[in-house]
Amino acid sequence: MQALARLVVTLFGLWLIGVGTFSLVDPLRALQLLGKMASTYRINFAEQGLRLLAGIALVVRAEESSFAGVLSLLGWFLVVTSLLLMIVPLRWHARYAVWWSEHLRPAWVRLAAPVSIAAGLLLIYAAI
């Protein structure tokens, strides 16, 4: 179980690095994609299902990590918020995503991108 959790957390970290890199290179496209999150039930449940899986993996991996408290807290946060986003009306979540995509500036997205990259790197480090 720990090996699977390590793999999932590592993939989650790589995903964060990829999102950060993409946001750094093409912040306008990143904002367009953000606006499409939760636009359909399929997209919403795929997104939340993957977040839920990452959260569970973080909770499981926390048991063996030197950063147990942080990983556990982050994992439970992802689990709870993913479950909540699965049960709230889709239009609420979709409007929230669209609102952010319309109000964030590309420069802000570009400034935040290194945070995503760093978080991905730290997750991978913590998982190993």
Backbone as XML, in Angstrom:
<?xml version="1.0"?>
<chain id="A" units="angstrom">
  <residue number="1" name="MET">
    <atom name="N" x="0.815" y="-1.186" z="0.000"/>
    <atom name="CA" x="0.000" y="0.000" z="0.000"/>
    <atom name="C" x="0.867" y="1.262" z="0.000"/>
  </residue>
  <residue number="2" name="GLN">
    <atom name="N" x="1.955" y="1.222" z="0.753"/>
    <atom name="CA" x="2.856" y="2.374" z="0.808"/>
    <atom name="C" x="3.514" y="2.635" z="-0.549"/>
  </residue>
  <residue number="3" name="ALA">
    <atom name="N" x="3.864" y="1.575" z="-1.258"/>
    <atom name="CA" x="4.493" y="1.761" z="-2.579"/>
    <atom name="C" x="3.513" y="2.430" z="-3.543"/>
  </residue>
  <residue number="4" name="LEU">
    <atom name="N" x="2.265" y="2.021" z="-3.505"/>
    <atom name="CA" x="1.249" y="2.625" z="-4.368"/>
    <atom name="C" x="1.018" y="4.088" z="-3.977"/>
  </residue>
  <residue number="5" name="ALA">
    <atom name="N" x="0.946" y="4.347" z="-2.672"/>
    <atom name="CA" x="0.765" y="5.727" z="-2.197"/>
    <atom name="C" x="1.947" y="6.594" z="-2.615"/>
  </residue>
  <residue number="6" name="ARG">
    <atom name="N" x="3.164" y="6.061" z="-2.516"/>
    <atom name="CA" x="4.359" y="6.808" z="-2.937"/>
    <atom name="C" x="4.274" y="7.146" z="-4.424"/>
  </residue>
  <residue number="7" name="LEU">
    <atom name="N" x="3.838" y="6.190" z="-5.232"/>
    <atom name="CA" x="3.698" y="6.414" z="-6.669"/>
    <atom name="C" x="2.662" y="7.497" z="-6.956"/>
  </residue>
  <residue number="8" name="VAL">
    <atom name="N" x="1.503" y="7.415" z="-6.315"/>
    <atom name="CA" x="0.435" y="8.390" z="-6.557"/>
    <atom name="C" x="0.870" y="9.785" z="-6.110"/>
  </residue>
  <residue number="9" name="VAL">
    <atom name="N" x="1.508" y="9.902" z="-4.955"/>
    <atom name="CA" x="1.966" y="11.212" z="-4.480"/>
    <atom name="C" x="3.036" y="11.760" z="-5.426"/>
  </residue>
  <residue number="10" name="THR">
    <atom name="N" x="3.920" y="10.897" z="-5.901"/>
    <atom name="CA" x="4.945" y="11.337" z="-6.859"/>
    <atom name="C" x="4.300" y="11.823" z="-8.150"/>
  </residue>
  <residue number="11" name="LEU">
    <atom name="N" x="3.307" y="11.104" z="-8.648"/>
    <atom name="CA" x="2.604" y="11.539" z="-9.854"/>
    <atom name="C" x="1.867" y="12.853" z="-9.614"/>
  </residue>
  <residue number="12" name="PHE">
    <atom name="N" x="1.296" y="13.023" z="-8.425"/>
    <atom name="CA" x="0.635" y="14.266" z="-8.069"/>
    <atom name="C" x="1.653" y="15.421" z="-8.063"/>
  </residue>
  <residue number="13" name="GLY">
    <atom name="N" x="2.835" y="15.157" z="-7.506"/>
    <atom name="CA" x="3.891" y="16.167" z="-7.520"/>
    <atom name="C" x="4.315" y="16.517" z="-8.935"/>
  </residue>
  <residue number="14" name="LEU">
    <atom name="N" x="4.455" y="15.511" z="-9.786"/>
    <atom name="CA" x="4.808" y="15.772" z="-11.189"/>
    <atom name="C" x="3.708" y="16.561" z="-11.898"/>
  </residue>
  <residue number="15" name="TRP">
    <atom name="N" x="2.453" y="16.268" z="-11.566"/>
    <atom name="CA" x="1.340" y="17.017" z="-12.147"/>
    <atom name="C" x="1.424" y="18.489" z="-11.737"/>
  </residue>
  <residue number="16" name="LEU">
    <atom name="N" x="1.705" y="18.756" z="-10.452"/>
    <atom name="CA" x="1.848" y="20.142" z="-9.991"/>
    <atom name="C" x="3.001" y="20.848" z="-10.707"/>
  </residue>
  <residue number="17" name="ILE">
    <atom name="N" x="4.092" y="20.138" z="-10.920"/>
    <atom name="CA" x="5.225" y="20.711" z="-11.657"/>
    <atom name="C" x="4.797" y="21.021" z="-13.087"/>
  </residue>
  <residue number="18" name="GLY">
    <atom name="N" x="4.059" y="20.110" z="-13.699"/>
    <atom name="CA" x="3.587" y="20.328" z="-15.065"/>
    <atom name="C" x="2.633" y="21.508" z="-15.165"/>
  </residue>
  <residue number="19" name="VAL">
    <atom name="N" x="1.694" y="21.611" z="-14.223"/>
    <atom name="CA" x="0.752" y="22.731" z="-14.217"/>
    <atom name="C" x="1.503" y="24.042" z="-14.012"/>
  </residue>
  <residue number="20" name="GLY">
    <atom name="N" x="2.456" y="24.041" z="-13.104"/>
    <atom name="CA" x="3.240" y="25.246" z="-12.858"/>
    <atom name="C" x="4.046" y="25.661" z="-14.076"/>
  </residue>
  <residue number="21" name="THR">
    <atom name="N" x="4.655" y="24.696" z="-14.728"/>
    <atom name="CA" x="5.443" y="24.994" z="-15.928"/>
    <atom name="C" x="4.539" y="25.519" z="-17.040"/>
  </residue>
  <residue number="22" name="PHE">
    <atom name="N" x="3.407" y="24.855" z="-17.242"/>
    <atom name="CA" x="2.451" y="25.297" z="-18.261"/>
    <atom name="C" x="1.961" y="26.718" z="-17.963"/>
  </residue>
  <residue number="23" name="SER">
    <atom name="N" x="1.653" y="26.996" z="-16.697"/>
    <atom name="CA" x="1.170" y="28.325" z="-16.307"/>
    <atom name="C" x="2.244" y="29.392" z="-16.491"/>
  </residue>
  <residue number="24" name="LEU">
    <atom name="N" x="3.474" y="29.016" z="-16.298"/>
    <atom name="CA" x="4.583" y="29.946" z="-16.491"/>
    <atom name="C" x="4.765" y="30.276" z="-17.969"/>
  </residue>
  <residue number="25" name="VAL">
    <atom name="N" x="4.647" y="29.256" z="-18.814"/>
    <atom name="CA" x="4.876" y="29.413" z="-20.254"/>
    <atom name="C" x="3.681" y="30.046" z="-20.964"/>
  </residue>
  <residue number="26" name="ASP">
    <atom name="N" x="2.457" y="29.623" z="-20.589"/>
    <atom name="CA" x="1.260" y="30.096" z="-21.297"/>
    <atom name="C" x="0.131" y="30.412" z="-20.307"/>
  </residue>
  <residue number="27" name="PRO">
    <atom name="N" x="0.261" y="31.514" z="-19.566"/>
    <atom name="CA" x="-0.747" y="31.816" z="-18.538"/>
    <atom name="C" x="-2.138" y="32.087" z="-19.106"/>
  </residue>
  <residue number="28" name="LEU">
    <atom name="N" x="-2.235" y="32.620" z="-20.314"/>
    <atom name="CA" x="-3.562" y="32.852" z="-20.901"/>
    <atom name="C" x="-4.293" y="31.541" z="-21.142"/>
  </residue>
  <residue number="29" name="ARG">
    <atom name="N" x="-3.598" y="30.573" z="-21.687"/>
    <atom name="CA" x="-4.209" y="29.257" z="-21.938"/>
    <atom name="C" x="-4.548" y="28.566" z="-20.619"/>
  </residue>
  <residue number="30" name="ALA">
    <atom name="N" x="-3.687" y="28.746" z="-19.618"/>
    <atom name="CA" x="-3.968" y="28.166" z="-18.302"/>
    <atom name="C" x="-5.260" y="28.739" z="-17.729"/>
  </residue>
  <residue number="31" name="LEU">
    <atom name="N" x="-5.471" y="30.035" z="-17.889"/>
    <atom name="CA" x="-6.708" y="30.662" z="-17.419"/>
    <atom name="C" x="-7.917" y="30.165" z="-18.205"/>
  </residue>
  <residue number="32" name="GLN">
    <atom name="N" x="-7.762" y="29.968" z="-19.501"/>
    <atom name="CA" x="-8.858" y="29.431" z="-20.310"/>
    <atom name="C" x="-9.251" y="28.035" z="-19.821"/>
  </residue>
  <residue number="33" name="LEU">
    <atom name="N" x="-8.246" y="27.208" z="-19.540"/>
    <atom name="CA" x="-8.530" y="25.858" z="-19.050"/>
    <atom name="C" x="-9.164" y="25.899" z="-17.667"/>
  </residue>
  <residue number="34" name="LEU">
    <atom name="N" x="-8.717" y="26.814" z="-16.829"/>
    <atom name="CA" x="-9.320" y="26.960" z="-15.504"/>
    <atom name="C" x="-10.811" y="27.256" z="-15.633"/>
  </residue>
  <residue number="35" name="GLY">
    <atom name="N" x="-11.163" y="28.099" z="-16.581"/>
    <atom name="CA" x="-12.564" y="28.440" z="-16.793"/>
    <atom name="C" x="-13.419" y="27.264" z="-17.242"/>
  </residue>
  <residue number="36" name="LYS">
    <atom name="N" x="-12.803" y="26.229" z="-17.758"/>
    <atom name="CA" x="-13.547" y="25.047" z="-18.219"/>
    <atom name="C" x="-13.672" y="23.972" z="-17.137"/>
  </residue>
  <residue number="37" name="MET">
    <atom name="N" x="-12.967" y="24.148" z="-16.022"/>
    <atom name="CA" x="-13.082" y="23.177" z="-14.938"/>
    <atom name="C" x="-14.523" y="23.163" z="-14.452"/>
  </residue>
  <residue number="38" name="ALA">
    <atom name="N" x="-15.021" y="22.018" z="-14.204"/>
    <atom name="CA" x="-16.397" y="21.821" z="-13.738"/>
    <atom name="C" x="-17.434" y="22.241" z="-14.774"/>
  </residue>
  <residue number="39" name="SER">
    <atom name="N" x="-17.046" y="22.315" z="-16.036"/>
    <atom name="CA" x="-18.007" y="22.694" z="-17.069"/>
    <atom name="C" x="-18.936" y="21.538" z="-17.431"/>
  </residue>
  <residue number="40" name="THR">
    <atom name="N" x="-18.528" y="20.318" z="-17.146"/>
    <atom name="CA" x="-19.381" y="19.142" z="-17.357"/>
    <atom name="C" x="-19.229" y="18.206" z="-16.156"/>
  </residue>
  <residue number="41" name="TYR">
    <atom name="N" x="-20.201" y="17.333" z="-15.987"/>
    <atom name="CA" x="-20.100" y="16.357" z="-14.894"/>
    <atom name="C" x="-18.876" y="15.463" z="-15.077"/>
  </residue>
  <residue number="42" name="ARG">
    <atom name="N" x="-18.598" y="15.088" z="-16.305"/>
    <atom name="CA" x="-17.457" y="14.213" z="-16.567"/>
    <atom name="C" x="-16.148" y="14.870" z="-16.134"/>
  </residue>
  <residue number="43" name="ILE">
    <atom name="N" x="-15.958" y="16.133" z="-16.517"/>
    <atom name="CA" x="-14.739" y="16.857" z="-16.131"/>
    <atom name="C" x="-14.693" y="17.021" z="-14.620"/>
  </residue>
  <residue number="44" name="ASN">
    <atom name="N" x="-15.806" y="17.407" z="-14.023"/>
    <atom name="CA" x="-15.842" y="17.632" z="-12.579"/>
    <atom name="C" x="-15.490" y="16.365" z="-11.803"/>
  </residue>
  <residue number="45" name="PHE">
    <atom name="N" x="-16.130" y="15.242" z="-12.158"/>
    <atom name="CA" x="-15.875" y="14.022" z="-11.404"/>
    <atom name="C" x="-14.493" y="13.454" z="-11.691"/>
  </residue>
  <residue number="46" name="ALA">
    <atom name="N" x="-13.969" y="13.657" z="-12.874"/>
    <atom name="CA" x="-12.595" y="13.228" z="-13.155"/>
    <atom name="C" x="-11.619" y="14.049" z="-12.315"/>
  </residue>
  <residue number="47" name="GLU">
    <atom name="N" x="-11.814" y="15.365" z="-12.309"/>
    <atom name="CA" x="-10.946" y="16.245" z="-11.530"/>
    <atom name="C" x="-11.019" y="15.901" z="-10.038"/>
  </residue>
  <residue number="48" name="GLN">
    <atom name="N" x="-12.234" y="15.790" z="-9.518"/>
    <atom name="CA" x="-12.389" y="15.532" z="-8.089"/>
    <atom name="C" x="-11.963" y="14.113" z="-7.718"/>
  </residue>
  <residue number="49" name="GLY">
    <atom name="N" x="-12.180" y="13.173" z="-8.614"/>
    <atom name="CA" x="-11.731" y="11.806" z="-8.356"/>
    <atom name="C" x="-10.219" y="11.719" z="-8.248"/>
  </residue>
  <residue number="50" name="LEU">
    <atom name="N" x="-9.525" y="12.425" z="-9.129"/>
    <atom name="CA" x="-8.055" y="12.431" z="-9.070"/>
    <atom name="C" x="-7.559" y="13.153" z="-7.819"/>
  </residue>
  <residue number="51" name="ARG">
    <atom name="N" x="-8.223" y="14.266" z="-7.452"/>
    <atom name="CA" x="-7.856" y="14.978" z="-6.213"/>
    <atom name="C" x="-8.093" y="14.085" z="-5.002"/>
  </residue>
  <residue number="52" name="LEU">
    <atom name="N" x="-9.211" y="13.358" z="-5.009"/>
    <atom name="CA" x="-9.528" y="12.458" z="-3.912"/>
    <atom name="C" x="-8.473" y="11.353" z="-3.801"/>
  </residue>
  <residue number="53" name="LEU">
    <atom name="N" x="-8.098" y="10.792" z="-4.932"/>
    <atom name="CA" x="-7.054" y="9.760" z="-4.949"/>
    <atom name="C" x="-5.737" y="10.316" z="-4.402"/>
  </residue>
  <residue number="54" name="ALA">
    <atom name="N" x="-5.365" y="11.512" z="-4.826"/>
    <atom name="CA" x="-4.135" y="12.131" z="-4.328"/>
    <atom name="C" x="-4.231" y="12.373" z="-2.819"/>
  </residue>
  <residue number="55" name="GLY">
    <atom name="N" x="-5.386" y="12.830" z="-2.361"/>
    <atom name="CA" x="-5.568" y="13.065" z="-0.927"/>
    <atom name="C" x="-5.433" y="11.790" z="-0.111"/>
  </residue>
  <residue number="56" name="ILE">
    <atom name="N" x="-6.052" y="10.726" z="-0.574"/>
    <atom name="CA" x="-5.957" y="9.441" z="0.128"/>
    <atom name="C" x="-4.500" y="8.965" z="0.138"/>
  </residue>
  <residue number="57" name="ALA">
    <atom name="N" x="-3.823" y="9.097" z="-0.992"/>
    <atom name="CA" x="-2.419" y="8.689" z="-1.060"/>
    <atom name="C" x="-1.557" y="9.503" z="-0.093"/>
  </residue>
  <residue number="58" name="LEU">
    <atom name="N" x="-1.841" y="10.789" z="0.024"/>
    <atom name="CA" x="-1.084" y="11.619" z="0.972"/>
    <atom name="C" x="-1.307" y="11.169" z="2.407"/>
  </residue>
  <residue number="59" name="VAL">
    <atom name="N" x="-2.550" y="10.843" z="2.751"/>
    <atom name="CA" x="-2.851" y="10.373" z="4.104"/>
    <atom name="C" x="-2.127" y="9.052" z="4.374"/>
  </residue>
  <residue number="60" name="VAL">
    <atom name="N" x="-2.179" y="8.136" z="3.424"/>
    <atom name="CA" x="-1.511" y="6.844" z="3.590"/>
    <atom name="C" x="0.006" y="7.031" z="3.676"/>
  </residue>
  <residue number="61" name="ARG">
    <atom name="N" x="0.554" y="7.854" z="2.804"/>
    <atom name="CA" x="2.011" y="8.055" z="2.760"/>
    <atom name="C" x="2.512" y="8.804" z="3.986"/>
  </residue>
  <residue number="62" name="ALA">
    <atom name="N" x="1.650" y="9.614" z="4.602"/>
    <atom name="CA" x="2.055" y="10.379" z="5.785"/>
    <atom name="C" x="2.576" y="9.468" z="6.891"/>
  </residue>
  <residue number="63" name="GLU">
    <atom name="N" x="2.044" y="8.252" z="6.974"/>
    <atom name="CA" x="2.455" y="7.309" z="8.020"/>
    <atom name="C" x="3.949" y="7.007" z="7.976"/>
  </residue>
  <residue number="64" name="GLU">
    <atom name="N" x="4.537" y="7.029" z="6.793"/>
    <atom name="CA" x="5.948" y="6.664" z="6.622"/>
    <atom name="C" x="6.850" y="7.866" z="6.342"/>
  </residue>
  <residue number="65" name="SER">
    <atom name="N" x="6.285" y="9.057" z="6.332"/>
    <atom name="CA" x="7.040" y="10.237" z="5.946"/>
    <atom name="C" x="7.587" y="10.981" z="7.157"/>
  </residue>
  <residue number="66" name="SER">
    <atom name="N" x="8.682" y="11.677" z="6.946"/>
    <atom name="CA" x="9.229" y="12.563" z="7.974"/>
    <atom name="C" x="8.352" y="13.794" z="8.145"/>
  </residue>
  <residue number="67" name="PHE">
    <atom name="N" x="7.455" y="14.022" z="7.193"/>
    <atom name="CA" x="6.564" y="15.181" z="7.196"/>
    <atom name="C" x="5.123" y="14.729" z="7.416"/>
  </residue>
  <residue number="68" name="ALA">
    <atom name="N" x="4.931" y="13.821" z="8.360"/>
    <atom name="CA" x="3.642" y="13.174" z="8.565"/>
    <atom name="C" x="2.515" y="14.172" z="8.799"/>
  </residue>
  <residue number="69" name="GLY">
    <atom name="N" x="2.720" y="15.138" z="9.653"/>
    <atom name="CA" x="1.669" y="16.091" z="9.973"/>
    <atom name="C" x="1.228" y="16.902" z="8.770"/>
  </residue>
  <residue number="70" name="VAL">
    <atom name="N" x="2.187" y="17.391" z="8.011"/>
    <atom name="CA" x="1.878" y="18.215" z="6.844"/>
    <atom name="C" x="1.178" y="17.389" z="5.772"/>
  </residue>
  <residue number="71" name="LEU">
    <atom name="N" x="1.714" y="16.199" z="5.481"/>
    <atom name="CA" x="1.108" y="15.353" z="4.451"/>
    <atom name="C" x="-0.294" y="14.917" z="4.852"/>
  </residue>
  <residue number="72" name="SER">
    <atom name="N" x="-0.473" y="14.580" z="6.115"/>
    <atom name="CA" x="-1.788" y="14.157" z="6.585"/>
    <atom name="C" x="-2.794" y="15.305" z="6.484"/>
  </residue>
  <residue number="73" name="LEU">
    <atom name="N" x="-2.405" y="16.486" z="6.937"/>
    <atom name="CA" x="-3.290" y="17.646" z="6.867"/>
    <atom name="C" x="-3.655" y="17.985" z="5.423"/>
  </residue>
  <residue number="74" name="LEU">
    <atom name="N" x="-2.660" y="18.010" z="4.550"/>
    <atom name="CA" x="-2.904" y="18.286" z="3.129"/>
    <atom name="C" x="-3.796" y="17.201" z="2.524"/>
  </residue>
  <residue number="75" name="GLY">
    <atom name="N" x="-3.513" y="15.955" z="2.859"/>
    <atom name="CA" x="-4.310" y="14.846" z="2.332"/>
    <atom name="C" x="-5.759" y="14.933" z="2.758"/>
  </residue>
  <residue number="76" name="TRP">
    <atom name="N" x="-5.995" y="15.164" z="4.041"/>
    <atom name="CA" x="-7.381" y="15.261" z="4.511"/>
    <atom name="C" x="-8.085" y="16.472" z="3.921"/>
  </residue>
  <residue number="77" name="PHE">
    <atom name="N" x="-7.351" y="17.570" z="3.735"/>
    <atom name="CA" x="-7.938" y="18.749" z="3.089"/>
    <atom name="C" x="-8.410" y="18.388" z="1.678"/>
  </residue>
  <residue number="78" name="LEU">
    <atom name="N" x="-7.577" y="17.677" z="0.919"/>
    <atom name="CA" x="-7.963" y="17.277" z="-0.437"/>
    <atom name="C" x="-9.143" y="16.310" z="-0.421"/>
  </residue>
  <residue number="79" name="VAL">
    <atom name="N" x="-9.139" y="15.374" z="0.505"/>
    <atom name="CA" x="-10.239" y="14.405" z="0.595"/>
    <atom name="C" x="-11.558" y="15.122" z="0.875"/>
  </residue>
  <residue number="80" name="VAL">
    <atom name="N" x="-11.575" y="15.959" z="1.897"/>
    <atom name="CA" x="-12.819" y="16.633" z="2.294"/>
    <atom name="C" x="-13.296" y="17.588" z="1.203"/>
  </residue>
  <residue number="81" name="THR">
    <atom name="N" x="-12.389" y="18.412" z="0.661"/>
    <atom name="CA" x="-12.821" y="19.376" z="-0.358"/>
    <atom name="C" x="-13.250" y="18.682" z="-1.649"/>
  </residue>
  <residue number="82" name="SER">
    <atom name="N" x="-12.602" y="17.586" z="-1.994"/>
    <atom name="CA" x="-13.005" y="16.849" z="-3.194"/>
    <atom name="C" x="-14.405" y="16.278" z="-3.029"/>
  </residue>
  <residue number="83" name="LEU">
    <atom name="N" x="-14.673" y="15.690" z="-1.877"/>
    <atom name="CA" x="-16.012" y="15.146" z="-1.626"/>
    <atom name="C" x="-17.064" y="16.254" z="-1.630"/>
  </residue>
  <residue number="84" name="LEU">
    <atom name="N" x="-16.742" y="17.400" z="-1.034"/>
    <atom name="CA" x="-17.681" y="18.521" z="-1.047"/>
    <atom name="C" x="-17.961" y="19.001" z="-2.466"/>
  </residue>
  <residue number="85" name="LEU">
    <atom name="N" x="-16.901" y="19.107" z="-3.283"/>
    <atom name="CA" x="-17.080" y="19.567" z="-4.658"/>
    <atom name="C" x="-17.810" y="18.556" z="-5.529"/>
  </residue>
  <residue number="86" name="MET">
    <atom name="N" x="-17.876" y="17.306" z="-5.073"/>
    <atom name="CA" x="-18.651" y="16.307" z="-5.801"/>
    <atom name="C" x="-20.144" y="16.415" z="-5.496"/>
  </residue>
  <residue number="87" name="ILE">
    <atom name="N" x="-20.480" y="17.001" z="-4.337"/>
    <atom name="CA" x="-21.897" y="17.044" z="-3.967"/>
    <atom name="C" x="-22.537" y="18.420" z="-4.144"/>
  </residue>
  <residue number="88" name="VAL">
    <atom name="N" x="-21.731" y="19.492" z="-4.225"/>
    <atom name="CA" x="-22.347" y="20.803" z="-4.462"/>
    <atom name="C" x="-22.866" y="20.851" z="-5.896"/>
  </residue>
  <residue number="89" name="PRO">
    <atom name="N" x="-23.868" y="21.658" z="-6.156"/>
    <atom name="CA" x="-24.363" y="21.763" z="-7.534"/>
    <atom name="C" x="-23.231" y="22.154" z="-8.497"/>
  </residue>
  <residue number="90" name="LEU">
    <atom name="N" x="-23.205" y="21.483" z="-9.628"/>
    <atom name="CA" x="-22.148" y="21.698" z="-10.604"/>
    <atom name="C" x="-22.079" y="23.155" z="-11.040"/>
  </residue>
  <residue number="91" name="ARG">
    <atom name="N" x="-23.211" y="23.792" z="-11.189"/>
    <atom name="CA" x="-23.207" y="25.187" z="-11.657"/>
    <atom name="C" x="-22.473" y="26.100" z="-10.681"/>
  </residue>
  <residue number="92" name="TRP">
    <atom name="N" x="-22.517" y="25.800" z="-9.383"/>
    <atom name="CA" x="-21.788" y="26.615" z="-8.408"/>
    <atom name="C" x="-20.289" y="26.494" z="-8.635"/>
  </residue>
  <residue number="93" name="HIS">
    <atom name="N" x="-19.827" y="25.269" z="-8.762"/>
    <atom name="CA" x="-18.398" y="25.033" z="-8.970"/>
    <atom name="C" x="-17.956" y="25.626" z="-10.305"/>
  </residue>
  <residue number="94" name="ALA">
    <atom name="N" x="-18.782" y="25.462" z="-11.323"/>
    <atom name="CA" x="-18.443" y="26.000" z="-12.647"/>
    <atom name="C" x="-18.360" y="27.525" z="-12.601"/>
  </residue>
  <residue number="95" name="ARG">
    <atom name="N" x="-19.311" y="28.165" z="-11.944"/>
    <atom name="CA" x="-19.283" y="29.632" z="-11.830"/>
    <atom name="C" x="-18.050" y="30.104" z="-11.074"/>
  </residue>
  <residue number="96" name="TYR">
    <atom name="N" x="-17.672" y="29.376" z="-10.056"/>
    <atom name="CA" x="-16.482" y="29.707" z="-9.271"/>
    <atom name="C" x="-15.231" y="29.647" z="-10.149"/>
  </residue>
  <residue number="97" name="ALA">
    <atom name="N" x="-15.113" y="28.597" z="-10.940"/>
    <atom name="CA" x="-13.954" y="28.454" z="-11.844"/>
    <atom name="C" x="-13.944" y="29.570" z="-12.884"/>
  </residue>
  <residue number="98" name="VAL">
    <atom name="N" x="-15.083" y="29.872" z="-13.453"/>
    <atom name="CA" x="-15.171" y="30.936" z="-14.456"/>
    <atom name="C" x="-14.834" y="32.284" z="-13.829"/>
  </residue>
  <residue number="99" name="TRP">
    <atom name="N" x="-15.344" y="32.531" z="-12.629"/>
    <atom name="CA" x="-15.053" y="33.801" z="-11.957"/>
    <atom name="C" x="-13.549" y="34.000" z="-11.811"/>
  </residue>
  <residue number="100" name="TRP">
    <atom name="N" x="-12.842" y="32.966" z="-11.332"/>
    <atom name="CA" x="-11.388" y="33.073" z="-11.165"/>
    <atom name="C" x="-10.694" y="33.246" z="-12.510"/>
  </residue>
  <residue number="101" name="SER">
    <atom name="N" x="-11.150" y="32.533" z="-13.510"/>
    <atom name="CA" x="-10.500" y="32.634" z="-14.823"/>
    <atom name="C" x="-10.664" y="34.022" z="-15.429"/>
  </residue>
  <residue number="102" name="GLU">
    <atom name="N" x="-11.738" y="34.696" z="-15.067"/>
    <atom name="CA" x="-11.977" y="36.046" z="-15.587"/>
    <atom name="C" x="-11.310" y="37.138" z="-14.756"/>
  </residue>
  <residue number="103" name="HIS">
    <atom name="N" x="-11.016" y="36.863" z="-13.487"/>
    <atom name="CA" x="-10.480" y="37.895" z="-12.610"/>
    <atom name="C" x="-8.968" y="37.795" z="-12.368"/>
  </residue>
  <residue number="104" name="LEU">
    <atom name="N" x="-8.407" y="36.630" z="-12.547"/>
    <atom name="CA" x="-6.953" y="36.511" z="-12.399"/>
    <atom name="C" x="-6.269" y="37.102" z="-13.618"/>
  </residue>
  <residue number="105" name="ARG">
    <atom name="N" x="-5.175" y="37.741" z="-13.423"/>
    <atom name="CA" x="-4.385" y="38.314" z="-14.516"/>
    <atom name="C" x="-3.293" y="37.333" z="-14.903"/>
  </residue>
  <residue number="106" name="PRO">
    <atom name="N" x="-2.946" y="37.266" z="-16.185"/>
    <atom name="CA" x="-1.873" y="36.366" z="-16.616"/>
    <atom name="C" x="-0.569" y="36.578" z="-15.842"/>
  </residue>
  <residue number="107" name="ALA">
    <atom name="N" x="-0.264" y="37.820" z="-15.514"/>
    <atom name="CA" x="0.970" y="38.087" z="-14.754"/>
    <atom name="C" x="0.905" y="37.432" z="-13.375"/>
  </residue>
  <residue number="108" name="TRP">
    <atom name="N" x="-0.275" y="37.423" z="-12.750"/>
    <atom name="CA" x="-0.424" y="36.785" z="-11.443"/>
    <atom name="C" x="-0.261" y="35.275" z="-11.557"/>
  </residue>
  <residue number="109" name="VAL">
    <atom name="N" x="-0.812" y="34.723" z="-12.630"/>
    <atom name="CA" x="-0.679" y="33.282" z="-12.860"/>
    <atom name="C" x="0.796" y="32.923" z="-13.033"/>
  </residue>
  <residue number="110" name="ARG">
    <atom name="N" x="1.490" y="33.735" z="-13.794"/>
    <atom name="CA" x="2.914" y="33.507" z="-14.022"/>
    <atom name="C" x="3.708" y="33.628" z="-12.713"/>
  </residue>
  <residue number="111" name="LEU">
    <atom name="N" x="3.323" y="34.575" z="-11.858"/>
    <atom name="CA" x="4.005" y="34.731" z="-10.566"/>
    <atom name="C" x="3.736" y="33.550" z="-9.629"/>
  </residue>
  <residue number="112" name="ALA">
    <atom name="N" x="2.541" y="32.984" z="-9.703"/>
    <atom name="CA" x="2.175" y="31.862" z="-8.837"/>
    <atom name="C" x="2.733" y="30.535" z="-9.336"/>
  </residue>
  <residue number="113" name="ALA">
    <atom name="N" x="3.105" y="30.469" z="-10.591"/>
    <atom name="CA" x="3.569" y="29.207" z="-11.180"/>
    <atom name="C" x="4.745" y="28.583" z="-10.423"/>
  </residue>
  <residue number="114" name="PRO">
    <atom name="N" x="5.756" y="29.346" z="-10.032"/>
    <atom name="CA" x="6.860" y="28.728" z="-9.280"/>
    <atom name="C" x="6.427" y="28.109" z="-7.953"/>
  </residue>
  <residue number="115" name="VAL">
    <atom name="N" x="5.340" y="28.606" z="-7.369"/>
    <atom name="CA" x="4.824" y="28.016" z="-6.132"/>
    <atom name="C" x="4.324" y="26.598" z="-6.407"/>
  </residue>
  <residue number="116" name="SER">
    <atom name="N" x="3.625" y="26.424" z="-7.517"/>
    <atom name="CA" x="3.152" y="25.092" z="-7.905"/>
    <atom name="C" x="4.328" y="24.153" z="-8.174"/>
  </residue>
  <residue number="117" name="ILE">
    <atom name="N" x="5.328" y="24.666" z="-8.865"/>
    <atom name="CA" x="6.515" y="23.853" z="-9.159"/>
    <atom name="C" x="7.215" y="23.450" z="-7.867"/>
  </residue>
  <residue number="118" name="ALA">
    <atom name="N" x="7.390" y="24.406" z="-6.966"/>
    <atom name="CA" x="8.047" y="24.114" z="-5.689"/>
    <atom name="C" x="7.227" y="23.120" z="-4.861"/>
  </residue>
  <residue number="119" name="ALA">
    <atom name="N" x="5.913" y="23.289" z="-4.849"/>
    <atom name="CA" x="5.053" y="22.366" z="-4.104"/>
    <atom name="C" x="5.172" y="20.954" z="-4.659"/>
  </residue>
  <residue number="120" name="GLY">
    <atom name="N" x="5.215" y="20.832" z="-5.977"/>
    <atom name="CA" x="5.380" y="19.519" z="-6.595"/>
    <atom name="C" x="6.700" y="18.869" z="-6.197"/>
  </residue>
  <residue number="121" name="LEU">
    <atom name="N" x="7.752" y="19.661" z="-6.238"/>
    <atom name="CA" x="9.083" y="19.148" z="-5.853"/>
    <atom name="C" x="9.098" y="18.723" z="-4.382"/>
  </residue>
  <residue number="122" name="LEU">
    <atom name="N" x="8.494" y="19.544" z="-3.521"/>
    <atom name="CA" x="8.443" y="19.207" z="-2.091"/>
    <atom name="C" x="7.616" y="17.961" z="-1.825"/>
  </residue>
  <residue number="123" name="LEU">
    <atom name="N" x="6.507" y="17.795" z="-2.553"/>
    <atom name="CA" x="5.703" y="16.592" z="-2.389"/>
    <atom name="C" x="6.474" y="15.346" z="-2.771"/>
  </residue>
  <residue number="124" name="ILE">
    <atom name="N" x="7.188" y="15.434" z="-3.880"/>
    <atom name="CA" x="7.985" y="14.286" z="-4.309"/>
    <atom name="C" x="9.053" y="13.974" z="-3.275"/>
  </residue>
  <residue number="125" name="TYR">
    <atom name="N" x="9.703" y="15.009" z="-2.773"/>
    <atom name="CA" x="10.729" y="14.813" z="-1.732"/>
    <atom name="C" x="10.115" y="14.172" z="-0.488"/>
  </residue>
  <residue number="126" name="ALA">
    <atom name="N" x="8.951" y="14.672" z="-0.061"/>
    <atom name="CA" x="8.294" y="14.151" z="1.131"/>
    <atom name="C" x="7.816" y="12.721" z="0.927"/>
  </residue>
  <residue number="127" name="ALA">
    <atom name="N" x="7.439" y="12.383" z="-0.296"/>
    <atom name="CA" x="6.929" y="11.032" z="-0.585"/>
    <atom name="C" x="8.030" y="9.991" z="-0.575"/>
  </residue>
  <residue number="128" name="ILE">
    <atom name="N" x="9.228" y="10.422" z="-0.934"/>
    <atom name="CA" x="10.354" y="9.483" z="-1.014"/>
    <atom name="C" x="10.928" y="9.297" z="0.357"/>
  </residue>
</chain>
